[in-house]
Amino acid sequence: MNDKLFSRYSRQIFMEEIGTEGQRKLNNTKVLVIGAGGLGSPVLQYLAAAGIGTIAVADFDTLELHNLNRQIIHVEKNIGKKKVESAEEFIHHFNPHIKFVPLDLCIDEQTADELLPQYDIVVDGSDNFATRYLVNDACVRHGKPLVYGSVFSFEGQIAVFNYQGSKQLRDLFPTQPDNAQTCDKFGVLGALTGIVGSLMAMQVLKISLQLPVQTNQLLLVDAMNFRFTTVDF
């Protein structure tokens, strides 16, 4: 690590739990993020800031004006661009020392099976249960830890699945909940995606650093009442 990179990451290198060896672990970690939207944006930003060496993001959507209240890596001039292109532009300027892989595609079983073996950790920032189950099942098949998050209105959820023998998404939700909510229908306050996305990024970093990670627990975020609750499953 040269002096410039040491300086860039110095405030986390100074931490007893990280040090230069921990920074090397981060630099050697490859993360696949599903979705470059409300949750994907803070996840991508904080993983890049920490120096995760390779970050890929899979998303087939085009940036629209209504995305900008919460998708903080995107800017108005990029409306009409593919989100992965907009994300690549942001990451290039934010931290040019990491490898960023834009994947303009819709995840299906075949693409998941092709992609997952190339990465160490998977992050699910998707907005529907069909994709969540698909990504979860692929992580189980390939033995990859999955960091999950979801948001709507003032409420969020975070969990780590399939890590060191822990339970998976289908253990928590065997079938799609009847009351599953979406941002398209119920809306979401942008700051909530920042809270949940940052916590997701924290879990990714702890997995990379081989620090203790909470598993078999669902963290519920109630931003309206400023309440955080964990539920064992």
N, C-alpha and C positions, 0 to 999 in steps of 0.2 A: 504494500500500500504506500503510495507516494505521499508527500507532505500535504498536497492539495486535498486529496481524498481523506487523509487523516483529519485535517482541519474541518472538512465538510461534515464528517460524522463524529467529531470529537465529543460533543455533548452526550452522546449515547455511549461512546467508547469509554468515557470516564466512569460510567456506571459499573459497579462491582460485578453485576450479573452479566455484563456484556463483554467489555474489554475488546482487545484487538482480535482475539480468537472468535468471540461472538460476532464481530463485524464480518469476519471471513465467512462464517456460517450464513449470514444474511446475503453476502455477495454471491455465495454459491447456490443459493436457493432459487428454484424456478416455480413461479406461481401462475396458475391459470385462473382468470377472473371471468365469470359468466355475467355479462351485462356491464355496459359503460354508462349507466344511468344514475339514478339518485343514490343508490348504495355503492355502485361501482366507482363513482367519482371520488368520494373520500377514501375509499379503499386504495384505488390506484395512486392517489396523491400521497398518502402516508406510506405506502409500501415503497414508492419511488424515493420519498424523502429519507427513508431508513436505509436505502441502498440494496434492496432486494435485487439480485443480479439480473434475473430474467423475469419479465412480467408480460404475460399474454392476456389479451382481452378479446372475448368472442361476443359479437353483437352485430345484428344485421339491420338495425334501425337507422333512420335518418334523423338528424337533429331538427327539432321543431321549437318554436318560440315558447310554448308552454312548458318545455323541459327546464327552462333556465331558472326557475325559482328554487331548484334543488340540485341540479346537475352541474356542480360548481367548476368542473374542469373545462366546461364548454362556454363559448362566448357567442354573442349575437351575430358577429360577422360570419360564423360558421354554419348558420342555419341553412339547411339544404344539403350539407355535407353528411357523409356517413359518420356515425358517432365514433367508430374506431379510428377514422382519419383525424377527427377533431381531437380525440384523446392522444393520438400519436404526436400531434403538433404540440399539445400541452406538455407531455412528458419530455419531448425533445428539448424544449426550452427550460423546463423545470430541473431535470437531472439528465444531462446528456451522457453520463458515465454508466448508465445501465442499458440493457438490451430490452427493447419494447417490441412486442410482436402483435400487430393488429390482425384480427381474424374476422373478416367480414362474412359471417356465416350464421346460419341458424343451427343451433346444436340439435342433433338427432343422435340416435343410438350409434350409428356408424361413425359419425365425426367424433363423438365422445370417446369411442373405443380407439380411434386413431390418435386423439390428442392426449388423453390422460396419461399414458405411459411416459410422456415426455416431461411431465411436471411432478413436483414434489407435494404441492398443496393445491387444493381447489377451493375457490370462493364462489358461492352462489348468491349473486345479487339479482336474480331474475324476479319476475313479478307474477308468476303463475305456478300452480301446483303441478301441471303437466311437466314443465321444465324442471322443477325441483325434484320430482320423482325420477326423471330421466337422469339428471346429474347425480343424484344420490345413488341410484342403482349402478351407474358406471363407476363411481368411487368405490362401492363395495366390491364390484368385480375386479377392480385393479388395485385394491388395497390402498387407496389414497384418502388422507384426512380431508374432511369437508367442513368449511366454515360457512355457516348459513345465517342469513338475516332476512327480515321482512319488515315492512312498514305500511301503515296507512293512518291517516288522520293524525292523532297524537300518540299512537301506540306502535311499539316496535318489539321485535323478537330477535334474539341471537342465540346460537348454539354451535357446538362443535360435534360433528358426527364422525364415526368410523376411525377414531384415533386411538391407537394402542389398545384395541379390543373393545372400545366403547360402542354404545348403541348407535343406530342409524336413524335417518328421518322416518322410515316406516315403523320404527318402534314407537315414535312419538305420535305420528299421524298415519295409522295403518291405511286409512282412506282419506280422501280430501274432506276437510271440515265443511259441513253444510253452510256455515256462516263465514266462509273465507271472503275477506274483503280485498278490494283493489283500489289503488290510487286513482285510477281512471274514473271510478264511480264515486268514491267517497273523499278523494283529495288527500293531500298530505302537506304538512308544514315543512318547508325545506330544511330548517334547522334539525328536525328529527332525523332526517337521513344522514346528516353530519354526525350526530351522536351515535347512531347505530352503526354506520359505516366505519367510524373511528374505532369503535369497540371490536368490530369484525377484524379490522387491520391489526389491532392489538393481539388478538388471538392468533392470527397468522404469524406475527413476529415471534410470539412466545413458542409456537410450534417449531419455527425455524431455529430458534435459539435453544430448543430443548429445555425450556423452563416449564414449571407446572402449569397445566391447562385444565380448566374446569370442564368435565365431560359428564354425560348423562344428566345434564341440567339445561333447562330452558330459561334464559334471562328475559323477563318481561319488562319493557320500558313503558311507563305511563308518564309522558311528558306533561300532560295537563296538571297532574297532581304531584309531579316531581318525585315519582316513586319507582324504585327498582326492586323487582321481586324475582326470586329464583324458584323454579318448580322442578323437582326431581322426576325423572321418568326412567 
